[in-house]
Amino acid sequence: MQSVSDTVNDLGDDPGVDPVGGRGSGLSREQRAKLPPFAALRAFEAVGALGGIRRAAVELAVDHAAISRHLRTLEQWTGTALVERGAGRGGRLTPQGLIYYRHVMRALAELANATSDLQFQGSDTHLRIWCMPGLASQWLVGRIGGFQASYPDLGLEVQPSEVLPDFDAQQADAWVHYVIDGQVPTLPDRLRSVTVARPRILAVAAPSYLAAAPVVDRPADLLRHTLLHEANANQWRRWLGCLDVEAPTDLRGSRFWQGHLTLGAARQGQGIALANTLLVLDDLAEGRLVEVGAWDPVFLGSYWFTARADGWRGRAIGNFRDWLVRHLASVAPA
């Protein structure tokens, strides 16, 4: 049986080993005694950030009375009124509370980031990918089985999303997103990106639609057809402009808000849609859609692969990035 002293030493409390930071570093005994309860600090930060006790309660999933108790505890600990009381105040910070909030917020943010960094080191057994919805549904899911077969021990999670994930909160390990030419996003310094594909943009339609529609000999002839749009007509305007066609200001057509929905309407013979080669690769091969016209190639943007810089060369992220680039090289090389 181990003695108490043996157990302590197993946990690393060896009297012959210096503290991690060296002798004299770290908090003093007096400083540790001044540290308030963490739950009170967490509640106070939420009140200051969200502007009210009830909002903080919703954010932290606790009763608002618990938030009030935490605030009173912190005020008693500091000996200072941190939150204004009274009708209509709603948890507004006092001037002293606002100053204290800024310090608490910075300290908790640093702690959260440090914890996130530590958690991130163990993510090589599970890979979470956020990907543009169209690319995810029309191209990725039909091919990613090959990647899984090569790395059977790697758990894989794919979520369609156009929104930048919160990498610090571990929402995703990598994000595959589309960047329109001339609209390069400003990403946090903690992230790193690389262009993985630059697909051609082409007009496509179902054979049934073209069989009953006017012949298209020139790009300008497309203006006589039913055009299918995503969120707005901007993509059609840019595409036609690359082919020296000036689109009218009232370029009409149904809007579907997502590229894969627009393609769904095109497959049903409802009109002509714009899509990049990756999204229609299978449709063209199987005859569900055909390319309309044969003009100079048009490129409007690129797909980017974005991940945290400190995990860029990790096994999971590095292998997936290499697989992605390799499979895109023959279709839409960057």
C-alpha positions, 0 to 999 in steps of 0.5 A: 500500500502506498503511503501518503507521501508516496501518493503526493510524490506520484502527483509531482509534489517532489520537494527536490524539484523547483516550481515550473516558473522557478523560485519566487515566481507565481502568485504570492500567498497574499495574492492567492488570498485575494482571488475571488471565487471563480463562479462569481468572476464568471457571472460578473464577466457575463453581466458586464459583457451582455449588459444585464443580469437576466441576459447573463443568466440565459447565457450561463444557463442558470437562474438570475437569482444565482447571478445576483448572489454571485455579484453580491459575493464579489462585491463583499469580497472586493468591498466595492459596489460593482453593479448599480441597483434600482428600477430600470438599471438592469445590472449596469456596471458602476464606474468602479465595476467597469474598470474591474470588468476590463481586468477580469475580462482580459484575465478570463480571455487569456485563461480561455485561450490557454485552455483551448490551446491545451485542448487543441493538442489532443485533437489528432484523433478527431477532425471537425470540418466546416465546409461551404454547403454546396461543396459539402453536399455536391462534392465532398460527401461523395468522395470523403469515404476514400479519406476515411478508408485511409485513416480509419482511426480518425473520427470525422465530422462535416458541418455545412456552414458559410460562417467562420467558426470560432476556432478558439472555442473548438467549434471546428478544426478546419474551414473550407470556404469560398472567397470571391475575387477582390473580397479577401477576408481579414482573418485573425492572426491565429489562423492560417489559410491556403488556396486549394482550388480555383474552379471555373464558373459555367452556366448549366441547365437540364436537357429538358429545359434547353430542348424547349428554350430559345437557342443560345449562340452568344452569351447575350442570348442568355438574357432571354432565358430564365436565370436562377440566382442565389442570394441576388443577381450579382454573380450573374452580373459578374459572370456576364461582365467577364464575357463583355455582356452588360446585364440590365439593372433589373436582371430577373429570376428566382432566388434560392439563396444557396448554390445547391438549391439553385442547382436543384431548381436547374435539375428540375428544368426551371432555368439556367444556373451558374455553378463552379465545376466542382458542384456540377462534376457529377451532374455533367458526367451523368447527364442531369445537367449540361453546360450552356455555351462554349466561351472563354473560361470565367473564374470568380473566386477560389476555395480556401482551407483555413485552420489554426496556425498552431495545428497546421502541421498536425496529423489530422489537419495536415493529412486532410489538407493534403488529400483535399489538394490532391483530389482537387488538382485534376479538376480545379487546381489552385 
